[in-house]
Amino acid sequence: MRIDQERLEIRTNGKGLYEITDEIQSKIDKCGVRNGTVTVFVQHTSCSVIIMENADPTARRDLEEFFDR
């Protein structure tokens, strides 16, 4: 079984939602992997990874409004 590992560093401007799909896809494309599993690990204690669909343009706004409460 082939295993590839890549590191991705995301610089942020503080609180907010950050779309990292393109960065993750770029890493996958670089490895040339066609089938497999991607694991995203975050080392910072106050950061979370959320997986959500982007088909509904209001989904992100709804999530931002929820966090602003």
PyMOL Python script that loads the backbone (N, CA, C, O; Angstrom):
from pymol import cmd

cmd.read_pdbstr("""\
ATOM      1  N   MET A   1       0.853  -1.183   0.000  1.00  0.00           N
ATOM      2  CA  MET A   1       0.000   0.000   0.000  1.00  0.00           C
ATOM      3  C   MET A   1       0.896   1.243   0.000  1.00  0.00           C
ATOM      4  O   MET A   1       1.833   1.354   0.791  1.00  0.00           O
ATOM      5  N   ARG A   2       0.592   2.142  -0.879  1.00  0.00           N
ATOM      6  CA  ARG A   2       1.341   3.396  -0.984  1.00  0.00           C
ATOM      7  C   ARG A   2       0.781   4.413   0.003  1.00  0.00           C
ATOM      8  O   ARG A   2      -0.434   4.553   0.148  1.00  0.00           O
ATOM      9  N   ILE A   3       1.679   5.117   0.677  1.00  0.00           N
ATOM     10  CA  ILE A   3       1.272   6.179   1.608  1.00  0.00           C
ATOM     11  C   ILE A   3       2.029   7.450   1.246  1.00  0.00           C
ATOM     12  O   ILE A   3       3.255   7.442   1.140  1.00  0.00           O
ATOM     13  N   ASP A   4       1.301   8.530   1.061  1.00  0.00           N
ATOM     14  CA  ASP A   4       1.898   9.844   0.812  1.00  0.00           C
ATOM     15  C   ASP A   4       1.522  10.760   1.960  1.00  0.00           C
ATOM     16  O   ASP A   4       0.431  10.665   2.521  1.00  0.00           O
ATOM     17  N   GLN A   5       2.442  11.646   2.299  1.00  0.00           N
ATOM     18  CA  GLN A   5       2.158  12.617   3.360  1.00  0.00           C
ATOM     19  C   GLN A   5       2.583  13.994   2.879  1.00  0.00           C
ATOM     20  O   GLN A   5       3.695  14.175   2.382  1.00  0.00           O
ATOM     21  N   GLU A   6       1.708  14.937   3.028  1.00  0.00           N
ATOM     22  CA  GLU A   6       1.973  16.321   2.639  1.00  0.00           C
ATOM     23  C   GLU A   6       1.635  17.237   3.802  1.00  0.00           C
ATOM     24  O   GLU A   6       0.773  16.921   4.622  1.00  0.00           O
ATOM     25  N   ARG A   7       2.306  18.354   3.868  1.00  0.00           N
ATOM     26  CA  ARG A   7       2.023  19.351   4.900  1.00  0.00           C
ATOM     27  C   ARG A   7       1.441  20.583   4.216  1.00  0.00           C
ATOM     28  O   ARG A   7       1.923  21.013   3.169  1.00  0.00           O
ATOM     29  N   LEU A   8       0.414  21.134   4.817  1.00  0.00           N
ATOM     30  CA  LEU A   8      -0.235  22.328   4.283  1.00  0.00           C
ATOM     31  C   LEU A   8      -0.349  23.327   5.417  1.00  0.00           C
ATOM     32  O   LEU A   8      -0.954  23.034   6.448  1.00  0.00           O
ATOM     33  N   GLU A   9       0.218  24.483   5.236  1.00  0.00           N
ATOM     34  CA  GLU A   9       0.147  25.528   6.253  1.00  0.00           C
ATOM     35  C   GLU A   9      -0.790  26.621   5.757  1.00  0.00           C
ATOM     36  O   GLU A   9      -0.604  27.171   4.671  1.00  0.00           O
ATOM     37  N   ILE A  10      -1.798  26.926   6.568  1.00  0.00           N
ATOM     38  CA  ILE A  10      -2.783  27.947   6.216  1.00  0.00           C
ATOM     39  C   ILE A  10      -2.589  29.150   7.128  1.00  0.00           C
ATOM     40  O   ILE A  10      -2.721  29.035   8.346  1.00  0.00           O
ATOM     41  N   ARG A  11      -2.282  30.280   6.557  1.00  0.00           N
ATOM     42  CA  ARG A  11      -2.168  31.527   7.328  1.00  0.00           C
ATOM     43  C   ARG A  11      -3.546  32.172   7.385  1.00  0.00           C
ATOM     44  O   ARG A  11      -4.221  32.303   6.364  1.00  0.00           O
ATOM     45  N   THR A  12      -3.953  32.567   8.567  1.00  0.00           N
ATOM     46  CA  THR A  12      -5.281  33.154   8.727  1.00  0.00           C
ATOM     47  C   THR A  12      -5.182  34.549   9.327  1.00  0.00           C
ATOM     48  O   THR A  12      -4.129  34.971   9.805  1.00  0.00           O
ATOM     49  N   ASN A  13      -6.288  35.240   9.288  1.00  0.00           N
ATOM     50  CA  ASN A  13      -6.391  36.563   9.902  1.00  0.00           C
ATOM     51  C   ASN A  13      -7.300  36.499  11.116  1.00  0.00           C
ATOM     52  O   ASN A  13      -8.084  37.416  11.365  1.00  0.00           O
ATOM     53  N   GLY A  14      -7.193  35.422  11.866  1.00  0.00           N
ATOM     54  CA  GLY A  14      -8.012  35.284  13.061  1.00  0.00           C
ATOM     55  C   GLY A  14      -9.293  34.529  12.797  1.00  0.00           C
ATOM     56  O   GLY A  14      -9.381  33.725  11.869  1.00  0.00           O
ATOM     57  N   LYS A  15     -10.285  34.798  13.624  1.00  0.00           N
ATOM     58  CA  LYS A  15     -11.565  34.094  13.588  1.00  0.00           C
ATOM     59  C   LYS A  15     -12.194  34.157  12.201  1.00  0.00           C
ATOM     60  O   LYS A  15     -12.192  35.199  11.546  1.00  0.00           O
ATOM     61  N   GLY A  16     -12.725  33.033  11.777  1.00  0.00           N
ATOM     62  CA  GLY A  16     -13.406  33.009  10.494  1.00  0.00           C
ATOM     63  C   GLY A  16     -13.451  31.619   9.904  1.00  0.00           C
ATOM     64  O   GLY A  16     -12.920  30.666  10.474  1.00  0.00           O
ATOM     65  N   LEU A  17     -14.086  31.517   8.759  1.00  0.00           N
ATOM     66  CA  LEU A  17     -14.150  30.270   8.009  1.00  0.00           C
ATOM     67  C   LEU A  17     -13.195  30.383   6.828  1.00  0.00           C
ATOM     68  O   LEU A  17     -13.177  31.395   6.127  1.00  0.00           O
ATOM     69  N   TYR A  18     -12.417  29.359   6.616  1.00  0.00           N
ATOM     70  CA  TYR A  18     -11.427  29.374   5.549  1.00  0.00           C
ATOM     71  C   TYR A  18     -11.634  28.157   4.659  1.00  0.00           C
ATOM     72  O   TYR A  18     -11.576  27.020   5.128  1.00  0.00           O
ATOM     73  N   GLU A  19     -11.871  28.392   3.404  1.00  0.00           N
ATOM     74  CA  GLU A  19     -12.077  27.333   2.419  1.00  0.00           C
ATOM     75  C   GLU A  19     -10.712  26.807   1.989  1.00  0.00           C
ATOM     76  O   GLU A  19      -9.911  27.562   1.437  1.00  0.00           O
ATOM     77  N   ILE A  20     -10.432  25.528   2.231  1.00  0.00           N
ATOM     78  CA  ILE A  20      -9.125  24.956   1.891  1.00  0.00           C
ATOM     79  C   ILE A  20      -9.239  23.816   0.881  1.00  0.00           C
ATOM     80  O   ILE A  20      -8.274  23.083   0.663  1.00  0.00           O
ATOM     81  N   THR A  21     -10.401  23.664   0.270  1.00  0.00           N
ATOM     82  CA  THR A  21     -10.618  22.567  -0.675  1.00  0.00           C
ATOM     83  C   THR A  21      -9.606  22.599  -1.818  1.00  0.00           C
ATOM     84  O   THR A  21      -9.035  21.562  -2.158  1.00  0.00           O
ATOM     85  N   ASP A  22      -9.374  23.761  -2.415  1.00  0.00           N
ATOM     86  CA  ASP A  22      -8.448  23.852  -3.548  1.00  0.00           C
ATOM     87  C   ASP A  22      -7.028  23.486  -3.142  1.00  0.00           C
ATOM     88  O   ASP A  22      -6.316  22.830  -3.903  1.00  0.00           O
ATOM     89  N   GLU A  23      -6.609  23.903  -1.953  1.00  0.00           N
ATOM     90  CA  GLU A  23      -5.268  23.579  -1.474  1.00  0.00           C
ATOM     91  C   GLU A  23      -5.110  22.071  -1.252  1.00  0.00           C
ATOM     92  O   GLU A  23      -4.084  21.487  -1.601  1.00  0.00           O
ATOM     93  N   ILE A  24      -6.141  21.452  -0.668  1.00  0.00           N
ATOM     94  CA  ILE A  24      -6.112  20.004  -0.456  1.00  0.00           C
ATOM     95  C   ILE A  24      -6.083  19.283  -1.805  1.00  0.00           C
ATOM     96  O   ILE A  24      -5.300  18.353  -1.994  1.00  0.00           O
ATOM     97  N   GLN A  25      -6.928  19.707  -2.734  1.00  0.00           N
ATOM     98  CA  GLN A  25      -6.971  19.075  -4.058  1.00  0.00           C
ATOM     99  C   GLN A  25      -5.635  19.207  -4.771  1.00  0.00           C
ATOM    100  O   GLN A  25      -5.206  18.276  -5.453  1.00  0.00           O
ATOM    101  N   SER A  26      -4.973  20.346  -4.625  1.00  0.00           N
ATOM    102  CA  SER A  26      -3.668  20.554  -5.241  1.00  0.00           C
ATOM    103  C   SER A  26      -2.639  19.561  -4.706  1.00  0.00           C
ATOM    104  O   SER A  26      -1.836  19.026  -5.470  1.00  0.00           O
ATOM    105  N   LYS A  27      -2.661  19.315  -3.407  1.00  0.00           N
ATOM    106  CA  LYS A  27      -1.742  18.339  -2.800  1.00  0.00           C
ATOM    107  C   LYS A  27      -2.022  16.936  -3.333  1.00  0.00           C
ATOM    108  O   LYS A  27      -1.092  16.181  -3.618  1.00  0.00           O
ATOM    109  N   ILE A  28      -3.299  16.587  -3.470  1.00  0.00           N
ATOM    110  CA  ILE A  28      -3.671  15.273  -4.001  1.00  0.00           C
ATOM    111  C   ILE A  28      -3.191  15.142  -5.445  1.00  0.00           C
ATOM    112  O   ILE A  28      -2.614  14.121  -5.819  1.00  0.00           O
ATOM    113  N   ASP A  29      -3.427  16.171  -6.251  1.00  0.00           N
ATOM    114  CA  ASP A  29      -3.002  16.151  -7.651  1.00  0.00           C
ATOM    115  C   ASP A  29      -1.489  16.003  -7.762  1.00  0.00           C
ATOM    116  O   ASP A  29      -0.997  15.284  -8.631  1.00  0.00           O
ATOM    117  N   LYS A  30      -0.757  16.674  -6.895  1.00  0.00           N
ATOM    118  CA  LYS A  30       0.705  16.628  -6.905  1.00  0.00           C
ATOM    119  C   LYS A  30       1.216  15.214  -6.646  1.00  0.00           C
ATOM    120  O   LYS A  30       2.207  14.793  -7.243  1.00  0.00           O
ATOM    121  N   CYS A  31       0.547  14.483  -5.763  1.00  0.00           N
ATOM    122  CA  CYS A  31       0.948  13.110  -5.437  1.00  0.00           C
ATOM    123  C   CYS A  31       0.593  12.132  -6.546  1.00  0.00           C
ATOM    124  O   CYS A  31       1.192  11.061  -6.645  1.00  0.00           O
ATOM    125  N   GLY A  32      -0.368  12.490  -7.373  1.00  0.00           N
ATOM    126  CA  GLY A  32      -0.803  11.606  -8.436  1.00  0.00           C
ATOM    127  C   GLY A  32      -1.703  10.478  -7.963  1.00  0.00           C
ATOM    128  O   GLY A  32      -1.891   9.496  -8.681  1.00  0.00           O
ATOM    129  N   VAL A  33      -2.249  10.600  -6.792  1.00  0.00           N
ATOM    130  CA  VAL A  33      -3.136   9.572  -6.240  1.00  0.00           C
ATOM    131  C   VAL A  33      -4.485   9.638  -6.950  1.00  0.00           C
ATOM    132  O   VAL A  33      -5.039  10.720  -7.143  1.00  0.00           O
ATOM    133  N   ARG A  34      -5.011   8.475  -7.337  1.00  0.00           N
ATOM    134  CA  ARG A  34      -6.308   8.430  -8.014  1.00  0.00           C
ATOM    135  C   ARG A  34      -7.409   7.923  -7.098  1.00  0.00           C
ATOM    136  O   ARG A  34      -8.559   8.343  -7.220  1.00  0.00           O
ATOM    137  N   ASN A  35      -7.073   7.030  -6.188  1.00  0.00           N
ATOM    138  CA  ASN A  35      -8.034   6.464  -5.246  1.00  0.00           C
ATOM    139  C   ASN A  35      -7.386   6.407  -3.873  1.00  0.00           C
ATOM    140  O   ASN A  35      -6.191   6.135  -3.752  1.00  0.00           O
ATOM    141  N   GLY A  36      -8.174   6.662  -2.844  1.00  0.00           N
ATOM    142  CA  GLY A  36      -7.626   6.577  -1.501  1.00  0.00           C
ATOM    143  C   GLY A  36      -8.416   7.406  -0.513  1.00  0.00           C
ATOM    144  O   GLY A  36      -9.557   7.797  -0.759  1.00  0.00           O
ATOM    145  N   THR A  37      -7.785   7.655   0.592  1.00  0.00           N
ATOM    146  CA  THR A  37      -8.395   8.395   1.687  1.00  0.00           C
ATOM    147  C   THR A  37      -7.505   9.571   2.050  1.00  0.00           C
ATOM    148  O   THR A  37      -6.280   9.454   2.045  1.00  0.00           O
ATOM    149  N   VAL A  38      -8.116  10.696   2.362  1.00  0.00           N
ATOM    150  CA  VAL A  38      -7.381  11.877   2.816  1.00  0.00           C
ATOM    151  C   VAL A  38      -7.715  12.104   4.282  1.00  0.00           C
ATOM    152  O   VAL A  38      -8.884  12.115   4.670  1.00  0.00           O
ATOM    153  N   THR A  39      -6.687  12.284   5.085  1.00  0.00           N
ATOM    154  CA  THR A  39      -6.865  12.618   6.493  1.00  0.00           C
ATOM    155  C   THR A  39      -6.353  14.032   6.706  1.00  0.00           C
ATOM    156  O   THR A  39      -5.219  14.347   6.343  1.00  0.00           O
ATOM    157  N   VAL A  40      -7.180  14.882   7.290  1.00  0.00           N
ATOM    158  CA  VAL A  40      -6.780  16.255   7.607  1.00  0.00           C
ATOM    159  C   VAL A  40      -6.645  16.346   9.113  1.00  0.00           C
ATOM    160  O   VAL A  40      -7.597  16.078   9.846  1.00  0.00           O
ATOM    161  N   PHE A  41      -5.460  16.724   9.576  1.00  0.00           N
ATOM    162  CA  PHE A  41      -5.161  16.821  11.000  1.00  0.00           C
ATOM    163  C   PHE A  41      -4.774  18.253  11.313  1.00  0.00           C
ATOM    164  O   PHE A  41      -3.946  18.839  10.615  1.00  0.00           O
ATOM    165  N   VAL A  42      -5.359  18.819  12.345  1.00  0.00           N
ATOM    166  CA  VAL A  42      -5.078  20.198  12.751  1.00  0.00           C
ATOM    167  C   VAL A  42      -4.392  20.166  14.107  1.00  0.00           C
ATOM    168  O   VAL A  42      -4.908  19.561  15.047  1.00  0.00           O
ATOM    169  N   GLN A  43      -3.225  20.815  14.219  1.00  0.00           N
ATOM    170  CA  GLN A  43      -2.463  20.781  15.461  1.00  0.00           C
ATOM    171  C   GLN A  43      -2.859  21.866  16.454  1.00  0.00           C
ATOM    172  O   GLN A  43      -2.450  21.813  17.614  1.00  0.00           O
ATOM    173  N   HIS A  44      -3.633  22.832  16.031  1.00  0.00           N
ATOM    174  CA  HIS A  44      -3.967  23.945  16.925  1.00  0.00           C
ATOM    175  C   HIS A  44      -5.222  23.621  17.719  1.00  0.00           C
ATOM    176  O   HIS A  44      -6.193  23.100  17.169  1.00  0.00           O
ATOM    177  N   THR A  45      -5.205  23.927  19.007  1.00  0.00           N
ATOM    178  CA  THR A  45      -6.321  23.551  19.887  1.00  0.00           C
ATOM    179  C   THR A  45      -7.586  24.363  19.652  1.00  0.00           C
ATOM    180  O   THR A  45      -8.673  23.899  19.998  1.00  0.00           O
ATOM    181  N   SER A  46      -7.487  25.542  19.085  1.00  0.00           N
ATOM    182  CA  SER A  46      -8.690  26.359  18.890  1.00  0.00           C
ATOM    183  C   SER A  46      -9.136  26.389  17.423  1.00  0.00           C
ATOM    184  O   SER A  46      -9.831  27.311  16.996  1.00  0.00           O
ATOM    185  N   CYS A  47      -8.733  25.385  16.672  1.00  0.00           N
ATOM    186  CA  CYS A  47      -9.109  25.285  15.261  1.00  0.00           C
ATOM    187  C   CYS A  47      -9.922  24.018  15.051  1.00  0.00           C
ATOM    188  O   CYS A  47      -9.674  22.998  15.695  1.00  0.00           O
ATOM    189  N   SER A  48     -10.885  24.085  14.157  1.00  0.00           N
ATOM    190  CA  SER A  48     -11.705  22.922  13.816  1.00  0.00           C
ATOM    191  C   SER A  48     -11.756  22.760  12.307  1.00  0.00           C
ATOM    192  O   SER A  48     -11.620  23.726  11.556  1.00  0.00           O
ATOM    193  N   VAL A  49     -11.952  21.540  11.884  1.00  0.00           N
ATOM    194  CA  VAL A  49     -12.160  21.240  10.472  1.00  0.00           C
ATOM    195  C   VAL A  49     -13.615  20.829  10.308  1.00  0.00           C
ATOM    196  O   VAL A  49     -14.098  19.937  11.006  1.00  0.00           O
ATOM    197  N   ILE A  50     -14.299  21.472   9.399  1.00  0.00           N
ATOM    198  CA  ILE A  50     -15.702  21.169   9.125  1.00  0.00           C
ATOM    199  C   ILE A  50     -15.808  20.731   7.670  1.00  0.00           C
ATOM    200  O   ILE A  50     -15.292  21.395   6.770  1.00  0.00           O
ATOM    201  N   ILE A  51     -16.471  19.625   7.455  1.00  0.00           N
ATOM    202  CA  ILE A  51     -16.720  19.149   6.096  1.00  0.00           C
ATOM    203  C   ILE A  51     -18.178  19.440   5.780  1.00  0.00           C
ATOM    204  O   ILE A  51     -19.083  18.968   6.469  1.00  0.00           O
ATOM    205  N   MET A  52     -18.395  20.226   4.725  1.00  0.00           N
ATOM    206  CA  MET A  52     -19.768  20.582   4.361  1.00  0.00           C
ATOM    207  C   MET A  52     -19.882  20.725   2.853  1.00  0.00           C
ATOM    208  O   MET A  52     -18.896  20.981   2.162  1.00  0.00           O
ATOM    209  N   GLU A  53     -21.076  20.560   2.363  1.00  0.00           N
ATOM    210  CA  GLU A  53     -21.310  20.705   0.929  1.00  0.00           C
ATOM    211  C   GLU A  53     -21.422  22.186   0.580  1.00  0.00           C
ATOM    212  O   GLU A  53     -21.844  23.007   1.394  1.00  0.00           O
ATOM    213  N   ASN A  54     -21.037  22.498  -0.634  1.00  0.00           N
ATOM    214  CA  ASN A  54     -21.090  23.886  -1.091  1.00  0.00           C
ATOM    215  C   ASN A  54     -22.139  24.099  -2.169  1.00  0.00           C
ATOM    216  O   ASN A  54     -22.127  25.127  -2.847  1.00  0.00           O
ATOM    217  N   ALA A  55     -23.048  23.144  -2.339  1.00  0.00           N
ATOM    218  CA  ALA A  55     -24.071  23.274  -3.379  1.00  0.00           C
ATOM    219  C   ALA A  55     -25.025  24.420  -3.080  1.00  0.00           C
ATOM    220  O   ALA A  55     -25.468  25.119  -3.992  1.00  0.00           O
ATOM    221  N   ASP A  56     -25.341  24.615  -1.815  1.00  0.00           N
ATOM    222  CA  ASP A  56     -26.251  25.687  -1.407  1.00  0.00           C
ATOM    223  C   ASP A  56     -25.418  26.902  -1.004  1.00  0.00           C
ATOM    224  O   ASP A  56     -24.690  26.839  -0.013  1.00  0.00           O
ATOM    225  N   PRO A  57     -25.507  27.999  -1.743  1.00  0.00           N
ATOM    226  CA  PRO A  57     -24.677  29.169  -1.436  1.00  0.00           C
ATOM    227  C   PRO A  57     -24.962  29.792  -0.069  1.00  0.00           C
ATOM    228  O   PRO A  57     -24.148  30.570   0.429  1.00  0.00           O
ATOM    229  N   THR A  58     -26.091  29.467   0.540  1.00  0.00           N
ATOM    230  CA  THR A  58     -26.396  30.044   1.855  1.00  0.00           C
ATOM    231  C   THR A  58     -25.826  29.216   3.004  1.00  0.00           C
ATOM    232  O   THR A  58     -25.870  29.654   4.154  1.00  0.00           O
ATOM    233  N   ALA A  59     -25.293  28.032   2.716  1.00  0.00           N
ATOM    234  CA  ALA A  59     -24.787  27.157   3.782  1.00  0.00           C
ATOM    235  C   ALA A  59     -23.653  27.822   4.561  1.00  0.00           C
ATOM    236  O   ALA A  59     -23.631  27.765   5.790  1.00  0.00           O
ATOM    237  N   ARG A  60     -22.731  28.438   3.868  1.00  0.00           N
ATOM    238  CA  ARG A  60     -21.611  29.098   4.546  1.00  0.00           C
ATOM    239  C   ARG A  60     -22.109  30.269   5.392  1.00  0.00           C
ATOM    240  O   ARG A  60     -21.670  30.444   6.529  1.00  0.00           O
ATOM    241  N   ARG A  61     -23.016  31.064   4.846  1.00  0.00           N
ATOM    242  CA  ARG A  61     -23.563  32.196   5.589  1.00  0.00           C
ATOM    243  C   ARG A  61     -24.275  31.722   6.851  1.00  0.00           C
ATOM    244  O   ARG A  61     -24.125  32.320   7.917  1.00  0.00           O
ATOM    245  N   ASP A  62     -25.048  30.652   6.729  1.00  0.00           N
ATOM    246  CA  ASP A  62     -25.742  30.101   7.894  1.00  0.00           C
ATOM    247  C   ASP A  62     -24.757  29.690   8.981  1.00  0.00           C
ATOM    248  O   ASP A  62     -24.994  29.935  10.164  1.00  0.00           O
ATOM    249  N   LEU A  63     -23.661  29.070   8.587  1.00  0.00           N
ATOM    250  CA  LEU A  63     -22.653  28.641   9.561  1.00  0.00           C
ATOM    251  C   LEU A  63     -21.983  29.849  10.216  1.00  0.00           C
ATOM    252  O   LEU A  63     -21.755  29.852  11.426  1.00  0.00           O
ATOM    253  N   GLU A  64     -21.667  30.870   9.423  1.00  0.00           N
ATOM    254  CA  GLU A  64     -21.066  32.085   9.981  1.00  0.00           C
ATOM    255  C   GLU A  64     -22.006  32.748  10.980  1.00  0.00           C
ATOM    256  O   GLU A  64     -21.571  33.198  12.040  1.00  0.00           O
ATOM    257  N   GLU A  65     -23.285  32.809  10.648  1.00  0.00           N
ATOM    258  CA  GLU A  65     -24.269  33.399  11.565  1.00  0.00           C
ATOM    259  C   GLU A  65     -24.372  32.589  12.851  1.00  0.00           C
ATOM    260  O   GLU A  65     -24.523  33.161  13.931  1.00  0.00           O
ATOM    261  N   PHE A  66     -24.293  31.277  12.749  1.00  0.00           N
ATOM    262  CA  PHE A  66     -24.338  30.424  13.936  1.00  0.00           C
ATOM    263  C   PHE A  66     -23.157  30.725  14.860  1.00  0.00           C
ATOM    264  O   PHE A  66     -23.336  30.849  16.072  1.00  0.00           O
ATOM    265  N   PHE A  67     -21.954  30.843  14.295  1.00  0.00           N
ATOM    266  CA  PHE A  67     -20.767  31.106  15.110  1.00  0.00           C
ATOM    267  C   PHE A  67     -20.757  32.517  15.692  1.00  0.00           C
ATOM    268  O   PHE A  67     -20.120  32.758  16.717  1.00  0.00           O
ATOM    269  N   ASP A  68     -21.447  33.436  15.057  1.00  0.00           N
ATOM    270  CA  ASP A  68     -21.498  34.811  15.563  1.00  0.00           C
ATOM    271  C   ASP A  68     -22.444  34.976  16.746  1.00  0.00           C
ATOM    272  O   ASP A  68     -22.430  36.026  17.389  1.00  0.00           O
ATOM    273  N   ARG A  69     -23.258  33.982  17.052  1.00  0.00           N
ATOM    274  CA  ARG A  69     -24.202  34.077  18.174  1.00  0.00           C
ATOM    275  C   ARG A  69     -23.486  34.092  19.497  1.00  0.00           C
ATOM    276  O   ARG A  69     -24.127  34.168  20.545  1.00  0.00           O
TER     277      ARG A  69
END
""", "prot")
cmd.dss("prot")
cmd.show_as("cartoon", "prot")
cmd.util.cbc("prot")
cmd.orient("prot")
